[in-house]
Every structure is written in C-alpha cells, then in structure tokens.
C-alpha cells in the first residue's frame, strides 16, 4: 500500500474511480483530484477556506460523536440510578412517617405528663389544705375543751381527733 492511501477504497460499482473514507464513515468519490471531504491527515498546508471548513466539519462530527457517547453513558447511569432514587424516596417516606409517629407519641406523652403534674399539684394542694384544716380543727377543739381532753391518733397519714 502506498503511504497516505490507507483510506482509499475501490467500490464495486465503478472500479475505475477512487473513493475516500471520511471520519463519519461516508464515502466520497474523488473527481478531478478533489473531494469535498478528506481524511483528517490529508489537509492542505495552506489555510484555505475549504480546508478550514473541512477541519471545522470534522471537528463538529467528532463533537457530535462524543456527545452521543456521553448521552448513552448518561442513559445507562439513569437506568442504574432510577431504582436507587426510588429506594431513597421510599426510605425518606418511611423516615418521615416514623418521625410523625414519634412526634405524635411525644405530644401524647407531654399531655400525659401535664395531666400527671396537674394531679400531683392537686394532690399536694389537697394535702396542704388538709394540714390547714387539721390545724384549724385542732385549734378549735383544743380551745373548746382544753388541751388535756384531746388526743391525736395518726393512722395511715390521716389525723383523727378523739375527745376524751
């Protein structure tokens, strides 16, 4: 093979005409020693408008190929990521539901604690009131009959006054 002839191909249609393969895979027939597209290594030395356009076209074709390859990779990644995304959404929803349930339980516990505190406060107030009432009763009884006739019997934290 001749040097620079690696991209030359003979067609079955017309064996007398020479063809060139372009980077995009198109076959261009050489007429009058000129082709609209030439392989990348066969540019003119001069920066003619034609050669610049050919370079730009080849560059754009390469960019399109690269973009198509990236799109295929992204589609594969999307296919891989889709189940992961669905799993993450499911886990997020589960966690959100658990947090809602926990918050509801905390509110219920706060309500129960508030009720218990209210009952304890009422019980303490009742205890304090009972002590005050006992002191009043003791004073009233002791003033009426004297201190000698009164005995206090304490049974199960309740005070009973027995007069003798």
C-alpha positions in Angstrom: 0.0 0.0 0.0 1.1 3.5 -0.7 1.7 6.0 2.0 -1.4 8.1 2.5 -3.5 5.5 0.6 -4.8 3.7 3.7 -8.2 5.3 3.4 -8.6 4.8 -0.3 -11.2 2.1 -1.2 -12.3 0.7 -4.5 -16.1 0.5 -5.0 -17.8 -2.4 -6.8 -19.9 0.0 -8.8 -17.1 1.6 -10.7 -13.6 0.1 -10.2 -12.0 3.0 -12.2 -13.0 5.7 -9.7 -11.1 6.2 -6.4 -13.1 6.8 -3.2 -12.1 8.3 0.2 -13.5 7.4 3.6 -14.4 10.3 5.8 -14.3 10.2 9.6 -18.1 9.9 9.6 -17.9 6.8 7.5 -19.2 8.4 4.3 -17.6 7.5 1.0 -16.7 10.4 -1.2 -15.8 9.8 -4.8 -12.7 11.7 -6.0 -13.4 13.7 -9.2 -10.8 15.9 -10.8 -8.5 15.2 -7.9 -10.8 17.0 -5.4 -13.0 15.7 -2.7 -15.4 17.6 -0.6 -14.2 15.7 2.5 -10.7 14.4 3.1 -9.4 12.3 6.0 -8.0 14.2 8.9 -4.4 13.7 8.0 -4.7 14.9 4.4 -5.3 18.7 4.9 -3.8 21.3 2.8 -0.8 23.1 4.2 -2.4 26.4 3.4 -5.3 27.6 5.5 -7.7 28.0 2.6 -11.4 28.5 3.2 -12.1 25.0 2.0 -9.6 23.3 4.3 -10.8 25.4 7.3 -14.4 24.3 6.6 -13.3 20.7 6.3 -11.5 20.9 9.6 -14.5 22.5 11.3 -16.8 19.9 9.9 -14.6 17.1 11.1 -14.3 18.7 14.5 -18.1 19.1 14.7 -18.6 15.5 13.7 -16.2 14.4 16.4 -18.0 16.6 19.0 -21.4 15.0 17.9 -19.9 11.5 18.3 -18.5 12.4 21.8 -21.9 13.9 22.8 -23.7 10.8 21.6 -21.4 8.6 23.6 -21.9 10.8 26.7 -25.7 10.6 26.2 -25.5 6.8 26.1 -23.4 6.7 29.3 -25.9 9.1 31.0 -28.8 6.9 29.9 -27.1 3.9 31.4 -26.4 5.9 34.6 -30.0 7.0 34.7 -31.2 3.4 34.3 -28.9 2.4 37.2 -29.8 5.4 39.4 -33.6 5.1 38.9 -34.1 2.2 41.3 -31.7 3.8 43.8 -33.7 7.1 43.6 -36.9 5.2 44.1 -35.4 3.3 47.1 -34.2 6.6 48.6 -37.7 8.2 48.2 -39.2 5.1 49.9 -36.7 5.3 52.8 -37.4 9.1 53.1 -41.1 8.5 53.2 -40.7 5.8 55.8 -38.5 8.0 58.0 -40.9 10.9 57.6 -43.8 8.6 58.8 -41.7 7.4 61.7 -40.9 11.0 62.7 -44.5 11.9 62.5 -45.5 8.9 64.7 -42.7 9.8 67.2 -43.8 13.4 67.4 -47.4 12.3 68.0 -46.2 10.0 70.8 -44.2 12.8 72.3 -47.3 15.1 72.2 -49.3 12.3 73.9 -46.6 11.8 76.5 -46.5 15.6 77.1 -50.2 15.5 77.6 -50.0 12.6 80.0 -47.1 14.3 81.9 -49.1 17.5 82.1 -52.1 15.6 83.5 -49.9 13.7 86.0 -48.4 17.0 87.1 -51.8 18.6 87.5 -52.9 15.6 89.6 -49.8 15.8 91.7 -50.3 19.5 92.2 -53.9 18.9 93.1 -52.9 16.2 95.5 -50.3 18.4 97.0 -52.8 21.2 97.3 -55.2 18.8 98.9 -52.6 17.7 101.3 -51.7 21.2 102.2 -55.4 22.1 102.6 -55.9 19.0 104.8 -53.0 20.1 107.0 -54.5 23.6 107.3 -57.9 22.1 108.1 -56.4 19.8 110.7 -54.6 22.7 112.3 -57.9 24.7 112.4 -59.8 21.7 113.8 -57.1 21.1 116.4 -57.2 24.7 117.5 -61.0 24.7 117.6 -61.2 21.5 119.6 -58.3 22.5 121.9 -59.9 25.9 122.6 -63.3 24.4 123.3 -62.4 21.5 125.6 -58.8 22.3 126.6 -55.7 20.6 125.5 -56.0 17.8 128.1 -59.1 16.3 126.7 -57.9 16.0 123.1 -55.7 13.2 121.7 -54.5 12.9 118.1 -54.4 9.5 116.6 -52.4 9.2 113.4 -53.3 6.3 111.2 -52.2 5.9 107.6 -51.2 9.6 107.3 -54.6 10.8 108.4 -55.3 12.6 111.6 -58.3 11.8 113.8 -59.2 13.7 116.8 -60.6 11.9 119.7 -62.1 13.8 122.5 -62.0 12.2 126.0 
